[in-house]
Amino acid sequence: MTDKFNWEAFLDPYIQAVGELKIKLRGARKQYQKQNRHSPIEFVTGRVKPAESIKNKARLRGFTPENIAEMQDIAGVRVMVQFVEDVEEVLNLLRQRKDFKIVQERDYINHQKESGYRSYHVIIEYPVEMVDGRKNILAEIQIRTLAMNFWATIEHSLNYKYQGAFPDELRKRLAVTAKIAYALDEEMSTIREEIQEAQLLFNPSRHKVDDGVENRDDFDEEHNW
């Protein structure tokens, strides 16, 4: 990438897209809450890659100023869910929407990565209305359970430290913890109805429109992506 590349102008539509997507997905959650129904969306976060991260990836993957817009994860939104079953419901919501187009899906839940990473990735083409006209950009929506996210967050931090070259003992321990996280999701699924009923009885405000829960939504961390 050249020093003359206008990063601010390039990233503006991505920043706008992430903001709009977070609002829309949080709006979907509130609709469930108003209907006193279990929302498959626990909370939503998002981020736009900083220019330095984009440049590093561009060097590794061979992107140039001419094709940098083909990078799929410059804009990222993450949807957190409680149960594995919620992933499919969120997917159904995304597939039914008319305000963007799904161009690719990657199922790392049923087909987890060798490292143990589990998540569902949806690549969308999103139209952003700018003052100079409409601009279509690519964005990534990740859907994961809380257990998947905990493991992925730890693995990502360690990967940053070791640059992918994990010591053998650490790699083995990560594989074990990935299995534990998977087992947690599986076990929670067996008592999902009991948990949802208990949550409603214990905390009825969970199903009311309360902006207090948005605090978790706004906890967006670039280094976690």
LOLUMDREN-117544 format. One line per field, with one value per residue: x, y, z of N, C-alpha, C, O in turn; residue number from 1. Coordinates in nm, 2 decimals, m for minus. Layout:
nx = c(X_...)
ny = c(Y_...)
nz = c(Z_...)
cax = c(X_...)
cay = c(Y_...)
caz = c(Z_...)
cx = c(X_...)
cy = c(Y_...)
cz = c(Z_...)
ox = c(X_...)
oy = c(Y_...)
oz = c(Z_...)
n = c(NUM_...)
END
This chain:
nx = c(0.09_0.05_0.20_0.04_m0.21_m0.55_m0.66_m0.86_m1.08_m1.12_m1.19_m1.42_m1.69_m1.70_m1.69_m1.93_m2.10_m2.06_m2.16_m2.43_m2.51_m2.48_m2.68_m2.91_m2.91_m2.92_m3.17_m3.33_m3.30_m3.43_m3.69_m3.76_m3.76_m3.96_m4.18_m4.18_m4.02_m3.76_m3.46_m3.25_m3.02_m2.77_m2.58_m2.42_m2.13_m1.88_m1.64_m1.40_m1.12_m0.81_m0.60_m0.33_m0.34_m0.48_m0.29_m0.09_m0.21_m0.26_m0.01_0.07_m0.13_m0.12_m0.28_m0.36_m0.38_m0.56_m0.72_m0.79_m1.04_m1.16_m1.10_m1.24_m1.29_m1.26_m1.46_m1.63_m1.87_m1.99_m2.20_m2.32_m2.44_m2.64_m2.69_m2.61_m2.81_m2.93_m2.77_m2.85_m3.10_m3.03_m2.90_m3.11_m3.25_m3.07_m3.05_m3.30_m3.32_m3.34_m3.18_m2.92_m2.68_m2.61_m2.30_m2.13_m2.08_m1.93_m1.90_m1.77_m1.85_m1.98_m1.78_m1.51_m1.20_m0.87_m0.73_m0.92_m1.09_m1.41_m1.69_m1.94_m1.92_m2.04_m2.03_m2.11_m2.25_m2.28_m2.48_m2.39_m2.50_m2.36_m2.26_m2.17_m2.30_m2.42_m2.23_m2.10_m1.99_m1.78_m1.85_m1.80_m1.99_m1.98_m2.09_m2.13_m2.13_m2.12_m1.93_m1.77_m1.67_m1.52_m1.31_m1.20_m1.11_m0.90_m0.73_m0.67_m0.53_m0.30_m0.20_m0.13_0.09_0.27_0.28_0.15_0.32_0.29_0.41_0.45_0.32_0.15_m0.02_m0.14_m0.28_m0.46_m0.61_m0.74_m0.89_m1.06_m1.22_m1.35_m1.49_m1.66_m1.80_m1.93_m2.11_m2.27_m2.38_m2.52_m2.72_m2.88_m3.03_m3.15_m3.42_m3.50_m3.31_m3.38_m3.64_m3.59_m3.43_m3.62_m3.80_m3.62_m3.51_m3.71_m3.68_m3.50_m3.64_m3.75_m3.74_m3.45_m3.20_m2.97_m2.84_m2.69_m2.44_m2.26_m2.27_m2.12_m1.86_m1.61_m1.34_m1.05_m0.82_m0.92_m1.00)
ny = c(m0.12_0.23_0.53_0.74_0.66_0.72_0.67_0.75_0.83_0.59_0.41_0.52_0.44_0.18_0.22_0.34_0.13_m0.07_0.06_0.09_m0.17_m0.28_m0.13_m0.22_m0.50_m0.50_m0.38_m0.59_m0.77_m0.63_m0.64_m0.90_m0.90_m0.72_m0.87_m1.05_m1.28_m1.53_m1.40_m1.48_m1.34_m1.24_m1.03_m0.76_m0.68_m0.48_m0.38_m0.18_m0.27_m0.13_0.09_0.00_m0.27_m0.36_m0.30_m0.48_m0.73_m0.70_m0.71_m0.97_m1.12_m1.03_m0.82_m0.51_m0.15_m0.14_m0.37_m0.39_m0.36_m0.61_m0.75_m0.93_m0.89_m0.63_m0.47_m0.57_m0.75_m0.89_m1.14_m1.24_m1.54_m1.74_m2.02_m2.30_m2.37_m2.12_m2.00_m2.09_m1.97_m1.70_m1.70_m1.75_m1.51_m1.33_m1.43_m1.37_m1.10_m0.80_m0.59_m0.63_m0.85_m1.18_m1.33_m1.53_m1.81_m1.95_m2.24_m2.29_m2.42_m2.67_m2.77_m2.74_m2.56_m2.69_m2.60_m2.59_m2.39_m2.25_m2.11_m1.92_m1.78_m1.52_m1.37_m1.06_m0.85_m0.51_m0.23_0.11_0.43_0.71_1.06_1.10_0.91_0.56_0.30_m0.02_m0.24_m0.51_m0.70_m0.88_m1.10_m1.25_m1.53_m1.66_m1.88_m1.80_m1.96_m2.05_m1.80_m1.73_m1.92_m1.86_m1.60_m1.63_m1.80_m1.63_m1.42_m1.56_m1.65_m1.41_m1.35_m1.57_m1.57_m1.77_m1.99_m2.21_m2.35_m2.71_m2.83_m2.63_m2.61_m2.86_m2.83_m2.63_m2.76_m2.94_m2.77_m2.66_m2.88_m2.90_m2.66_m2.71_m2.93_m2.80_m2.63_m2.83_m2.96_m2.75_m2.71_m2.93_m2.86_m2.63_m2.53_m2.52_m2.34_m2.10_m2.06_m2.02_m1.79_m1.60_m1.60_m1.53_m1.29_m1.08_m0.84_m0.89_m0.95_m0.71_m0.39_m0.25_m0.03_m0.06_m0.30_m0.26_m0.18_m0.39_m0.45_m0.24_m0.29_m0.32_m0.48_m0.45_m0.61_m0.86_m0.97)
nz = c(0.00_m0.08_0.05_m0.01_m0.02_0.06_0.36_0.54_0.39_0.26_0.46_0.57_0.47_0.57_0.84_0.88_0.79_0.99_1.21_1.14_1.10_1.36_1.50_1.37_1.42_1.70_1.72_1.63_1.83_2.04_1.94_1.98_2.26_2.32_2.25_2.45_2.41_2.39_2.30_2.03_2.00_2.21_2.27_2.08_1.90_1.73_1.49_1.30_1.11_1.19_1.00_1.00_1.06_0.84_0.64_0.71_0.67_0.40_0.29_0.35_0.21_m0.04_m0.13_m0.31_m0.36_m0.56_m0.54_m0.27_m0.16_m0.18_0.04_0.30_0.57_0.67_0.78_1.06_1.24_1.54_1.66_1.96_2.11_2.34_2.32_2.11_1.94_1.89_1.70_1.45_1.44_1.43_1.19_1.02_1.05_0.93_0.67_0.57_0.55_0.35_0.32_0.28_0.10_0.12_0.05_0.11_0.32_0.61_0.79_1.08_1.30_1.28_1.13_1.26_1.29_1.27_1.49_1.69_1.68_1.68_1.52_1.33_1.02_0.83_0.52_0.39_0.14_0.16_0.12_0.14_0.20_0.08_0.07_m0.19_m0.33_m0.36_m0.21_m0.23_0.01_0.15_0.43_0.74_0.94_1.24_1.42_1.74_2.03_2.38_2.50_2.29_2.22_2.44_2.43_2.18_2.22_2.41_2.26_2.05_2.17_2.26_2.02_1.91_2.08_2.03_1.75_1.60_1.63_1.84_2.14_2.18_2.41_2.49_2.27_2.28_2.52_2.45_2.26_2.43_2.59_2.39_2.34_2.59_2.59_2.38_2.49_2.69_2.56_2.44_2.67_2.78_2.59_2.64_2.86_2.79_2.77_3.04_3.14_3.00_3.09_3.37_3.36_3.28_3.49_3.70_3.62_3.50_3.37_3.17_2.94_2.87_2.72_2.76_2.78_2.93_2.89_2.67_2.73_2.72_2.45_2.34_2.39_2.22_2.08_1.89_1.89_1.93_1.70)
cax = c(0.00_0.13_0.18_m0.06_m0.35_m0.64_m0.72_m0.98_m1.19_m1.15_m1.26_m1.55_m1.81_m1.69_m1.73_m2.08_m2.17_m2.06_m2.26_m2.57_m2.54_m2.50_m2.81_m3.02_m2.91_m2.97_m3.31_m3.39_m3.31_m3.54_m3.82_m3.79_m3.78_m4.10_m4.27_m4.15_m3.97_m3.62_m3.39_m3.13_m2.91_m2.74_m2.53_m2.36_m2.02_m1.83_m1.52_m1.33_m0.98_m0.72_m0.52_m0.20_m0.38_m0.51_m0.17_m0.01_m0.28_m0.24_0.13_0.07_m0.22_m0.10_m0.37_m0.30_m0.48_m0.66_m0.82_m0.80_m1.19_m1.20_m1.07_m1.37_m1.31_m1.23_m1.57_m1.67_m1.97_m2.00_m2.33_m2.30_m2.56_m2.62_m2.69_m2.57_m2.94_m2.95_m2.69_m2.94_m3.21_m2.97_m2.87_m3.24_m3.28_m2.98_m3.09_m3.43_m3.31_m3.34_m3.09_m2.78_m2.68_m2.51_m2.22_m2.05_m2.10_m1.83_m1.94_m1.66_m1.91_m1.98_m1.65_m1.42_m1.07_m0.78_m0.69_m1.03_m1.17_m1.55_m1.77_m2.00_m1.89_m2.12_m1.98_m2.22_m2.23_m2.37_m2.48_m2.37_m2.54_m2.26_m2.30_m2.14_m2.38_m2.41_m2.10_m2.12_m1.87_m1.79_m1.84_m1.81_m2.07_m1.95_m2.19_m2.07_m2.18_m2.02_m1.82_m1.68_m1.60_m1.41_m1.19_m1.14_m1.04_m0.78_m0.64_m0.62_m0.42_m0.18_m0.15_m0.06_0.21_0.36_0.27_0.11_0.41_0.26_0.48_0.36_0.24_0.04_m0.11_m0.22_m0.38_m0.56_m0.70_m0.82_m0.99_m1.15_m1.31_m1.43_m1.59_m1.76_m1.88_m2.01_m2.22_m2.35_m2.45_m2.62_m2.83_m2.97_m3.11_m3.18_m3.55_m3.50_m3.24_m3.46_m3.75_m3.53_m3.39_m3.74_m3.85_m3.53_m3.49_m3.81_m3.64_m3.43_m3.73_m3.80_m3.65_m3.36_m3.07_m2.86_m2.77_m2.61_m2.30_m2.18_m2.26_m2.03_m1.73_m1.55_m1.19_m0.99_m0.72_m0.99_m1.06)
cay = c(0.00_0.35_0.63_0.84_0.60_0.80_0.57_0.80_0.82_0.45_0.35_0.59_0.36_0.06_0.26_0.36_0.00_m0.13_0.14_0.06_m0.32_m0.30_m0.08_m0.31_m0.63_m0.47_m0.36_m0.72_m0.82_m0.56_m0.68_m1.03_m0.86_m0.66_m0.98_m1.14_m1.41_m1.55_m1.35_m1.55_m1.24_m1.20_m0.89_m0.74_m0.59_m0.46_m0.30_m0.17_m0.29_m0.01_0.09_m0.07_m0.41_m0.39_m0.30_m0.60_m0.84_m0.68_m0.76_m1.12_m1.18_m0.98_m0.71_m0.39_m0.05_m0.17_m0.48_m0.40_m0.37_m0.75_m0.80_m0.95_m0.86_m0.49_m0.44_m0.69_m0.75_m1.02_m1.16_m1.34_m1.61_m1.83_m2.16_m2.34_m2.36_m1.98_m1.97_m2.11_m1.87_m1.57_m1.72_m1.73_m1.37_m1.27_m1.48_m1.32_m0.96_m0.75_m0.47_m0.67_m0.97_m1.28_m1.38_m1.65_m1.86_m2.05_m2.30_m2.35_m2.49_m2.81_m2.81_m2.66_m2.55_m2.78_m2.55_m2.60_m2.27_m2.27_m1.99_m1.92_m1.66_m1.48_m1.25_m0.99_m0.72_m0.42_m0.10_0.22_0.55_0.82_1.18_1.09_0.80_0.43_0.22_m0.15_m0.29_m0.64_m0.71_m1.01_m1.12_m1.37_m1.57_m1.76_m1.88_m1.74_m2.06_m2.04_m1.67_m1.73_m2.00_m1.79_m1.48_m1.67_m1.85_m1.52_m1.35_m1.65_m1.65_m1.28_m1.37_m1.67_m1.56_m1.90_m2.10_m2.25_m2.47_m2.83_m2.85_m2.53_m2.65_m2.97_m2.78_m2.55_m2.87_m3.00_m2.67_m2.65_m2.99_m2.86_m2.56_m2.78_m3.01_m2.70_m2.59_m2.95_m2.98_m2.64_m2.74_m3.03_m2.80_m2.50_m2.48_m2.49_m2.22_m1.99_m2.04_m1.97_m1.66_m1.52_m1.59_m1.47_m1.15_m1.05_m0.72_m0.94_m0.95_m0.58_m0.30_m0.18_0.01_m0.09_m0.42_m0.21_m0.16_m0.51_m0.43_m0.14_m0.34_m0.37_m0.49_m0.48_m0.72_m0.98_m1.01)
caz = c(0.00_m0.09_0.16_m0.06_m0.01_0.15_0.45_0.60_0.29_0.23_0.58_0.61_0.45_0.66_0.98_0.87_0.78_1.12_1.30_1.10_1.13_1.51_1.53_1.31_1.50_1.83_1.70_1.62_1.97_2.11_1.89_2.06_2.40_2.33_2.24_2.56_2.36_2.40_2.18_2.00_2.01_2.34_2.25_1.95_1.90_1.60_1.47_1.17_1.12_1.17_0.87_1.01_1.05_0.70_0.56_0.74_0.60_0.26_0.26_0.36_0.12_m0.18_m0.18_m0.36_m0.36_m0.67_m0.50_m0.13_m0.12_m0.18_0.17_0.35_0.71_0.71_0.87_1.13_1.35_1.61_1.73_2.06_2.15_2.45_2.29_1.97_1.86_1.86_1.58_1.33_1.43_1.38_1.05_0.95_1.05_0.83_0.53_0.53_0.53_0.22_0.31_0.23_0.03_0.17_m0.06_0.15_0.46_0.65_0.91_1.16_1.42_1.25_1.07_1.33_1.24_1.33_1.62_1.78_1.67_1.63_1.50_1.20_0.96_0.71_0.44_0.32_0.06_0.23_0.05_0.22_0.13_0.11_0.00_m0.33_m0.39_m0.29_m0.22_m0.18_0.07_0.21_0.58_0.80_1.06_1.31_1.52_1.83_2.17_2.48_2.52_2.17_2.22_2.55_2.38_2.07_2.27_2.47_2.15_1.97_2.25_2.26_1.88_1.90_2.15_1.97_1.61_1.55_1.66_1.98_2.20_2.17_2.53_2.49_2.16_2.34_2.62_2.38_2.20_2.54_2.63_2.29_2.36_2.70_2.55_2.30_2.58_2.77_2.47_2.42_2.79_2.80_2.50_2.70_2.96_2.74_2.80_3.18_3.16_2.95_3.19_3.49_3.33_3.27_3.63_3.79_3.58_3.40_3.29_3.06_2.83_2.85_2.65_2.86_2.72_3.01_2.84_2.56_2.77_2.67_2.31_2.30_2.43_2.10_2.09_1.77_1.90_1.94_1.57)
cx = c(0.09_0.10_0.07_m0.20_m0.43_m0.72_m0.85_m1.10_m1.22_m1.23_m1.39_m1.67_m1.81_m1.73_m1.88_m2.15_m2.17_m2.16_m2.40_m2.61_m2.56_m2.64_m2.92_m3.03_m2.96_m3.12_m3.39_m3.41_m3.42_m3.68_m3.86_m3.83_m3.92_m4.21_m4.26_m4.11_m3.82_m3.55_m3.26_m3.00_m2.88_m2.68_m2.45_m2.24_m1.97_m1.71_m1.48_m1.18_m0.90_m0.64_m0.40_m0.23_m0.41_m0.39_m0.09_m0.08_m0.26_m0.11_0.13_m0.02_m0.21_m0.21_m0.30_m0.41_m0.59_m0.77_m0.84_m0.95_m1.24_m1.17_m1.21_m1.40_m1.26_m1.33_m1.62_m1.77_m1.98_m2.13_m2.30_m2.44_m2.53_m2.61_m2.66_m2.70_m2.97_m2.88_m2.78_m3.05_m3.15_m2.94_m3.00_m3.28_m3.19_m3.02_m3.22_m3.42_m3.29_m3.24_m2.95_m2.79_m2.57_m2.43_m2.14_m2.08_m1.99_m1.87_m1.82_m1.71_m1.91_m1.86_m1.54_m1.28_m0.98_m0.74_m0.79_m1.12_m1.31_m1.62_m1.84_m1.98_m1.98_m2.06_m2.09_m2.17_m2.33_m2.36_m2.48_m2.41_m2.44_m2.31_m2.27_m2.21_m2.36_m2.28_m2.13_m1.99_m1.89_m1.78_m1.86_m1.89_m2.03_m2.05_m2.13_m2.14_m2.07_m1.90_m1.72_m1.60_m1.49_m1.29_m1.12_m1.06_m0.91_m0.68_m0.59_m0.51_m0.29_m0.12_m0.08_0.08_0.31_0.36_0.24_0.20_0.40_0.36_0.39_0.27_0.12_m0.06_m0.20_m0.32_m0.49_m0.66_m0.79_m0.93_m1.09_m1.26_m1.40_m1.53_m1.70_m1.86_m1.98_m2.14_m2.32_m2.44_m2.56_m2.74_m2.93_m3.07_m3.15_m3.31_m3.56_m3.43_m3.32_m3.58_m3.70_m3.49_m3.51_m3.79_m3.75_m3.51_m3.58_m3.76_m3.55_m3.51_m3.80_m3.70_m3.57_m3.23_m2.95_m2.77_m2.67_m2.47_m2.21_m2.16_m2.15_m1.88_m1.66_m1.40_m1.13_m0.90_m0.79_m1.03_m0.94)
cy = c(0.12_0.44_0.73_0.79_0.68_0.70_0.62_0.79_0.67_0.38_0.40_0.50_0.23_0.10_0.28_0.23_m0.07_m0.07_0.10_m0.08_m0.34_m0.24_m0.17_m0.44_m0.61_m0.44_m0.49_m0.78_m0.76_m0.60_m0.81_m0.99_m0.80_m0.77_m1.08_m1.28_m1.41_m1.49_m1.44_m1.47_m1.20_m1.06_m0.89_m0.65_m0.57_m0.37_m0.29_m0.19_m0.16_m0.02_0.00_m0.22_m0.45_m0.39_m0.43_m0.72_m0.83_m0.73_m0.91_m1.18_m1.13_m0.88_m0.59_m0.28_m0.07_m0.28_m0.49_m0.41_m0.51_m0.82_m0.81_m0.91_m0.73_m0.44_m0.57_m0.67_m0.89_m1.03_m1.27_m1.41_m1.70_m1.97_m2.19_m2.33_m2.22_m1.94_m1.98_m2.01_m1.73_m1.58_m1.70_m1.59_m1.30_m1.31_m1.42_m1.16_m0.92_m0.63_m0.50_m0.81_m1.06_m1.34_m1.50_m1.68_m1.96_m2.11_m2.37_m2.40_m2.64_m2.87_m2.72_m2.67_m2.65_m2.73_m2.57_m2.48_m2.30_m2.13_m2.00_m1.78_m1.64_m1.36_m1.19_m0.88_m0.62_m0.28_0.02_0.35_0.66_0.94_1.18_0.97_0.67_0.36_0.09_m0.20_m0.43_m0.63_m0.85_m1.01_m1.25_m1.40_m1.68_m1.76_m1.82_m1.83_m2.05_m1.91_m1.67_m1.80_m1.92_m1.67_m1.52_m1.72_m1.73_m1.44_m1.43_m1.65_m1.52_m1.29_m1.45_m1.66_m1.70_m2.02_m2.14_m2.36_m2.59_m2.85_m2.75_m2.56_m2.76_m2.92_m2.70_m2.65_m2.92_m2.90_m2.65_m2.76_m2.96_m2.76_m2.62_m2.86_m2.92_m2.66_m2.71_m2.97_m2.87_m2.66_m2.84_m2.97_m2.65_m2.44_m2.44_m2.36_m2.09_m1.96_m1.97_m1.83_m1.56_m1.50_m1.51_m1.32_m1.12_m0.93_m0.76_m0.93_m0.81_m0.50_m0.22_m0.15_m0.02_m0.21_m0.38_m0.19_m0.27_m0.49_m0.34_m0.18_m0.40_m0.37_m0.53_m0.60_m0.85_m1.04_m1.06)
cz = c(0.00_0.02_0.12_m0.05_0.10_0.24_0.51_0.51_0.26_0.34_0.62_0.59_0.54_0.80_0.98_0.87_0.91_1.21_1.27_1.13_1.28_1.55_1.49_1.39_1.64_1.83_1.69_1.75_2.05_2.07_1.96_2.20_2.42_2.32_2.35_2.52_2.39_2.28_2.15_2.00_2.15_2.35_2.12_1.96_1.75_1.60_1.33_1.19_1.11_1.05_0.88_1.00_0.91_0.61_0.58_0.67_0.45_0.21_0.25_0.25_m0.02_m0.23_m0.21_m0.34_m0.46_m0.62_m0.35_m0.08_m0.13_m0.05_0.24_0.49_0.76_0.81_0.93_1.24_1.41_1.68_1.83_2.09_2.27_2.41_2.14_1.88_1.82_1.73_1.46_1.32_1.39_1.23_0.97_0.94_0.94_0.69_0.48_0.50_0.39_0.20_0.29_0.17_0.09_0.05_m0.02_0.29_0.49_0.78_0.98_1.29_1.39_1.18_1.13_1.27_1.32_1.47_1.73_1.77_1.61_1.63_1.36_1.14_0.83_0.65_0.37_0.24_0.11_0.16_0.15_0.14_0.17_0.04_m0.15_m0.40_m0.31_m0.31_m0.15_m0.12_0.12_0.36_0.63_0.93_1.12_1.41_1.61_1.96_2.26_2.51_2.41_2.17_2.32_2.49_2.27_2.11_2.33_2.36_2.07_2.04_2.25_2.12_1.86_1.96_2.08_1.81_1.54_1.58_1.81_2.02_2.20_2.29_2.53_2.38_2.21_2.44_2.56_2.31_2.31_2.58_2.52_2.30_2.48_2.67_2.46_2.39_2.66_2.68_2.45_2.55_2.81_2.71_2.56_2.80_2.92_2.78_2.95_3.21_3.12_3.04_3.32_3.47_3.33_3.41_3.72_3.75_3.47_3.31_3.17_2.93_2.81_2.78_2.75_2.80_2.80_2.96_2.72_2.60_2.72_2.52_2.26_2.34_2.31_2.11_1.95_1.78_1.91_1.81_1.48)
ox = c(0.19_m0.01_0.01_m0.30_m0.38_m0.83_m0.95_m1.20_m1.34_m1.32_m1.47_m1.75_m1.92_m1.80_m1.94_m2.25_m2.28_m2.23_m2.48_m2.72_m2.65_m2.71_m3.02_m3.14_m3.03_m3.20_m3.50_m3.51_m3.49_m3.77_m3.97_m3.92_m3.99_m4.32_m4.32_m4.15_m3.75_m3.59_m3.19_m2.89_m2.97_m2.73_m2.42_m2.25_m2.01_m1.68_m1.52_m1.13_m0.94_m0.61_m0.36_m0.15_m0.38_m0.38_m0.03_0.00_m0.24_m0.10_0.20_0.02_m0.28_m0.22_m0.19_m0.53_m0.70_m0.88_m0.89_m0.98_m1.35_m1.21_m1.28_m1.51_m1.23_m1.30_m1.65_m1.76_m1.98_m2.16_m2.27_m2.54_m2.42_m2.52_m2.68_m2.69_m3.04_m2.92_m2.78_m3.08_m3.22_m2.96_m3.00_m3.33_m3.25_m3.02_m3.24_m3.52_m3.23_m3.22_m2.86_m2.89_m2.45_m2.49_m2.10_m2.10_m1.95_m1.87_m1.78_m1.64_m1.87_m1.83_m1.49_m1.24_m1.02_m0.71_m0.76_m1.23_m1.32_m1.62_m1.80_m2.01_m2.00_m2.05_m2.16_m2.06_m2.45_m2.26_m2.56_m2.35_m2.45_m2.40_m2.34_m2.18_m2.29_m2.23_m2.17_m1.88_m2.01_m1.70_m1.92_m1.87_m2.05_m2.10_m2.08_m2.20_m1.96_m1.79_m1.60_m1.48_m1.38_m1.18_m1.00_m0.96_m0.81_m0.56_m0.47_m0.41_m0.19_0.00_0.02_0.18_0.43_0.43_0.30_0.16_0.49_0.39_0.27_0.15_0.01_m0.18_m0.32_m0.44_m0.61_m0.78_m0.91_m1.05_m1.21_m1.38_m1.52_m1.64_m1.81_m1.98_m2.09_m2.25_m2.44_m2.56_m2.67_m2.85_m3.05_m3.17_m3.18_m3.32_m3.62_m3.47_m3.32_m3.60_m3.77_m3.51_m3.50_m3.83_m3.80_m3.49_m3.55_m3.80_m3.53_m3.45_m3.90_m3.58_m3.63_m3.15_m2.84_m2.65_m2.58_m2.38_m2.10_m2.06_m2.08_m1.79_m1.66_m1.34_m1.16_m0.90_m0.72_m1.09_m0.96)
oy = c(0.13_0.44_0.80_0.86_0.69_0.66_0.54_0.74_0.64_0.30_0.34_0.48_0.18_0.02_0.25_0.22_m0.12_m0.14_0.07_m0.11_m0.42_m0.31_m0.19_m0.49_m0.70_m0.48_m0.50_m0.84_m0.83_m0.60_m0.83_m1.05_m0.83_m0.75_m1.19_m1.38_m1.31_m1.53_m1.46_m1.52_m1.13_m0.97_m0.99_m0.55_m0.65_m0.30_m0.36_m0.12_m0.08_m0.13_m0.07_m0.30_m0.56_m0.48_m0.49_m0.80_m0.93_m0.79_m0.97_m1.29_m1.18_m0.86_m0.55_m0.31_m0.03_m0.27_m0.59_m0.47_m0.54_m0.93_m0.71_m0.90_m0.71_m0.38_m0.66_m0.57_m0.99_m0.94_m1.39_m1.34_m1.73_m2.04_m2.10_m2.29_m2.20_m1.84_m1.89_m1.97_m1.66_m1.49_m1.63_m1.54_m1.21_m1.22_m1.41_m1.11_m0.99_m0.58_m0.41_m0.88_m1.02_m1.39_m1.57_m1.59_m2.04_m2.04_m2.48_m2.43_m2.72_m2.99_m2.63_m2.76_m2.69_m2.81_m2.56_m2.48_m2.38_m2.05_m2.09_m1.68_m1.73_m1.25_m1.26_m0.82_m0.64_m0.23_0.02_0.37_0.71_0.93_1.25_0.94_0.66_0.37_0.08_m0.20_m0.48_m0.55_m0.93_m0.92_m1.36_m1.31_m1.78_m1.66_m1.79_m1.78_m2.05_m1.91_m1.61_m1.76_m1.91_m1.63_m1.45_m1.68_m1.74_m1.40_m1.37_m1.65_m1.52_m1.23_m1.42_m1.74_m1.73_m2.13_m2.12_m2.45_m2.58_m2.88_m2.79_m2.55_m2.77_m2.97_m2.71_m2.63_m2.95_m2.93_m2.61_m2.74_m3.00_m2.77_m2.58_m2.86_m2.95_m2.66_m2.69_m3.00_m2.90_m2.62_m2.83_m3.03_m2.57_m2.33_m2.34_m2.28_m1.99_m1.84_m1.88_m1.74_m1.45_m1.39_m1.43_m1.24_m1.12_m0.92_m0.68_m0.91_m0.81_m0.53_m0.13_m0.25_m0.01_m0.21_m0.45_m0.19_m0.25_m0.53_m0.37_m0.10_m0.53_m0.26_m0.64_m0.69_m0.96_m1.15_m1.10)
oz = c(0.07_0.08_0.20_m0.08_0.21_0.21_0.52_0.55_0.24_0.31_0.69_0.68_0.57_0.87_1.08_0.94_0.95_1.29_1.36_1.18_1.32_1.63_1.56_1.42_1.69_1.92_1.74_1.79_2.12_2.15_2.00_2.26_2.51_2.38_2.35_2.57_2.40_2.17_2.25_2.01_2.21_2.42_2.06_2.03_1.67_1.69_1.24_1.28_1.02_1.00_0.79_0.94_0.86_0.53_0.49_0.61_0.38_0.10_0.17_0.20_m0.11_m0.35_m0.16_m0.31_m0.44_m0.66_m0.30_0.03_m0.08_m0.03_0.25_0.54_0.88_0.91_0.86_1.31_1.33_1.76_1.79_2.10_2.30_2.47_2.06_1.77_1.72_1.66_1.37_1.21_1.31_1.16_0.86_0.84_0.86_0.60_0.36_0.45_0.31_0.09_0.29_0.18_0.10_m0.04_m0.11_0.38_0.40_0.88_0.95_1.38_1.47_1.18_1.07_1.21_1.43_1.56_1.85_1.84_1.52_1.72_1.28_1.20_0.75_0.71_0.30_0.26_0.10_0.13_0.25_0.04_0.29_m0.05_m0.22_m0.51_m0.20_m0.42_m0.04_m0.19_0.14_0.41_0.56_1.02_1.05_1.48_1.55_2.00_2.22_2.52_2.43_2.14_2.30_2.51_2.27_2.06_2.31_2.36_2.03_1.98_2.23_2.11_1.79_1.91_2.06_1.75_1.44_1.56_1.89_1.94_2.21_2.27_2.57_2.41_2.18_2.43_2.60_2.31_2.28_2.60_2.55_2.28_2.48_2.71_2.48_2.37_2.69_2.73_2.45_2.54_2.86_2.74_2.53_2.83_3.00_2.82_2.99_3.29_3.19_3.07_3.37_3.56_3.38_3.45_3.80_3.84_3.35_3.20_3.08_2.82_2.73_2.78_2.81_2.77_2.75_2.98_2.69_2.51_2.68_2.47_2.16_2.32_2.31_2.14_1.91_1.69_1.90_1.80_1.37)
n = c(1_2_3_4_5_6_7_8_9_10_11_12_13_14_15_16_17_18_19_20_21_22_23_24_25_26_27_28_29_30_31_32_33_34_35_36_37_38_39_40_41_42_43_44_45_46_47_48_49_50_51_52_53_54_55_56_57_58_59_60_61_62_63_64_65_66_67_68_69_70_71_72_73_74_75_76_77_78_79_80_81_82_83_84_85_86_87_88_89_90_91_92_93_94_95_96_97_98_99_100_101_102_103_104_105_106_107_108_109_110_111_112_113_114_115_116_117_118_119_120_121_122_123_124_125_126_127_128_129_130_131_132_133_134_135_136_137_138_139_140_141_142_143_144_145_146_147_148_149_150_151_152_153_154_155_156_157_158_159_160_161_162_163_164_165_166_167_168_169_170_171_172_173_174_175_176_177_178_179_180_181_182_183_184_185_186_187_188_189_190_191_192_193_194_195_196_197_198_199_200_201_202_203_204_205_206_207_208_209_210_211_212_213_214_215_216_217_218_219_220_221_222_223_224_225)
END
